[in-house]
Amino acid sequence: MKRLLAVVALLPALWAMNSQATVIVSLDSVTPEGGGVFDWVYRASLQPDQTLRTNDFFTIYDFGNFSNRFFGANDPTLQSSFTVSTQPTGVTPTGATPPDTSLPNFTVTYTGPNIVPDPTGGEVTLGNLIVKSSTDIRATSAFTALSMKTGGAEIVNGGVIQVPGAIPEPSSIALLIAGLAATGGLAFRRRRSVS
């Protein structure tokens, strides 16, 4: 019985060690910078009951037409605590469609000391990831998914965020046109057979 009580008493401590930081990333705005360049601004926030640990990261997948990127920390003392890396290709996690390994992925990694927000103070804005792109068109068919590594565990279903995607391949457009032509042909044929 004493062993069972000891295990039950340790459960909260084990749970705390395995807890995961919930970083919410959202597309804040897409604004023209000039010269045909648009700033895609993604806001990253930490939920009040979570802890951001050293080497936790999030990744935005399949971002097309980019020219540059950087992370601006909300707190100037944390500016050097975030690094942004770009992978020219990468595996898109389950849940993001289509899986595209030709578009770059951006990973923001936190390298500073643990951040434990005040549980009564609301979410903490960590800062903005700004990615420069030659388009302001938000993709609908090539969306992105978040992947987060928090507290040592990687999460691949963090959410869906709009990004500029790839231009549809000519074969996809040809297939669409062929499908529309076939549908039109069937409708025309039915109309003739009814008369």
C-alpha positions in Angstrom: 0.0 0.0 0.0 2.9 2.4 0.8 4.4 1.8 -2.6 1.2 2.6 -4.3 0.9 5.8 -2.4 4.5 6.7 -3.3 3.8 6.1 -7.0 0.6 8.2 -6.8 2.5 11.0 -5.0 5.1 11.0 -7.8 2.7 11.2 -10.6 2.3 15.0 -10.6 6.1 15.4 -10.6 6.4 13.0 -13.6 3.6 14.8 -15.4 5.3 18.2 -14.9 8.5 16.8 -16.3 6.7 15.6 -19.4 4.5 18.6 -19.9 4.5 20.2 -23.3 4.7 23.9 -24.1 1.7 25.0 -26.2 3.1 27.6 -28.7 0.3 29.1 -30.7 1.4 30.4 -34.1 -1.0 32.4 -36.3 -0.7 34.4 -39.5 -0.9 38.0 -38.3 -0.7 39.9 -41.6 0.6 40.0 -45.2 1.8 43.5 -46.0 3.6 44.9 -49.1 7.1 46.1 -48.4 7.7 47.5 -51.9 9.6 46.3 -54.9 7.3 43.3 -55.3 8.1 41.9 -51.8 5.5 41.0 -49.2 6.1 40.5 -45.5 4.3 37.5 -44.0 4.1 38.0 -40.3 3.4 35.0 -38.0 2.8 35.7 -34.3 4.1 33.1 -31.8 2.5 33.0 -28.3 3.0 30.8 -25.2 0.0 29.8 -23.3 -0.1 30.9 -19.6 0.0 27.4 -18.0 2.9 26.2 -20.2 6.8 26.3 -20.0 9.0 27.1 -23.0 12.2 25.0 -22.7 15.6 25.4 -24.2 15.7 23.8 -27.7 11.9 23.8 -28.1 11.0 24.7 -31.7 8.2 25.1 -34.2 8.3 24.6 -38.0 6.3 26.2 -40.7 6.2 23.9 -43.7 6.0 24.4 -47.5 6.5 28.1 -47.8 6.7 29.1 -51.5 8.4 32.1 -53.2 10.4 33.3 -50.2 13.4 35.6 -50.3 14.4 36.1 -46.6 13.2 35.4 -43.0 13.9 36.4 -39.4 12.4 36.2 -35.9 11.8 39.3 -33.9 11.4 38.6 -30.2 8.8 40.6 -28.4 11.2 41.1 -25.4 14.5 42.7 -26.6 16.4 40.7 -24.0 15.3 37.5 -25.8 16.3 38.6 -29.3 19.4 36.4 -29.4 17.5 33.5 -27.8 15.7 32.5 -31.1 17.3 31.1 -34.2 15.7 30.6 -37.6 16.9 27.9 -39.9 15.7 27.1 -43.4 15.6 23.6 -44.8 15.4 23.6 -48.6 13.5 20.3 -48.6 11.9 18.4 -45.8 9.3 15.8 -45.0 5.9 17.3 -44.5 4.2 15.8 -41.4 1.0 13.8 -41.5 -2.0 16.1 -41.7 -0.4 18.6 -44.1 -1.5 18.0 -47.7 0.0 17.8 -50.2 3.3 16.4 -48.9 5.8 18.6 -50.7 9.5 18.2 -50.4 10.4 20.9 -52.9 9.3 24.0 -50.9 11.4 25.3 -48.0 10.5 24.9 -44.3 11.3 27.4 -41.5 12.2 26.3 -38.0 12.3 28.7 -35.1 14.3 27.3 -32.1 14.4 28.8 -28.7 17.9 28.6 -27.1 17.4 30.7 -24.0 16.5 29.7 -20.4 13.1 28.2 -19.6 10.2 30.7 -19.8 7.5 30.0 -17.2 4.7 32.6 -17.6 2.4 33.7 -14.8 -0.6 31.4 -14.9 -3.0 34.3 -14.2 -1.4 36.7 -16.7 -2.7 35.4 -20.0 -0.7 34.3 -22.9 2.8 35.6 -23.5 3.7 36.9 -27.0 7.1 35.5 -27.9 7.5 37.5 -31.0 7.0 37.5 -34.8 8.5 35.3 -37.5 8.6 37.5 -40.7 9.1 35.7 -44.0 9.5 37.8 -47.2 7.8 36.5 -50.3 7.2 37.6 -53.8 3.5 37.0 -53.5 0.7 37.9 -51.2 -1.6 35.1 -52.5 -2.5 32.7 -49.7 -2.4 29.1 -50.8 -5.5 27.0 -50.3 -4.2 23.7 -51.8 -0.7 23.8 -50.4 -1.2 24.8 -46.7 1.3 24.2 -44.0 1.3 22.4 -40.7 3.1 23.2 -37.5 5.5 20.8 -35.9 6.6 21.6 -32.4 9.2 20.0 -30.2 8.3 20.8 -26.7 9.6 19.3 -23.5 11.5 16.6 -25.5 8.5 15.4 -27.5 7.8 16.3 -31.1 4.2 17.2 -32.0 3.2 17.1 -35.7 -0.4 18.2 -35.5 0.1 21.7 -34.1 -2.3 23.3 -36.6 -2.8 24.7 -40.0 -1.5 28.1 -41.2 -1.8 29.8 -44.6 1.3 30.2 -46.7 2.0 31.1 -50.3 2.2 27.8 -52.1 3.6 26.5 -55.3 2.1 27.4 -58.7 0.0 24.4 -59.9 1.8 22.1 -62.2 0.8 22.2 -65.9 -0.3 18.5 -65.7 -2.7 19.4 -62.8 -4.2 22.2 -64.9 -4.5 19.9 -68.0 -6.2 17.3 -65.9 -8.7 19.9 -64.6 -9.5 21.1 -68.1 -10.0 17.5 -69.3 -12.4 16.8 -66.4 -14.4 19.9 -67.2 -14.5 19.1 -70.9 -15.7 15.5 -70.1 -18.4 16.9 -67.8 -19.6 19.4 -70.4 -19.7 16.6 -73.0 -21.8 14.4 -70.8 -24.2 17.3 -70.1 -24.5 18.1 -73.9 -25.1 14.4 -74.7 -27.9 14.1 -72.1 -29.6 17.3 -73.4 -29.5 15.9 -77.0 -30.9 12.5 -75.9 -33.8 14.2 -74.0 -34.9 16.3 -77.0 
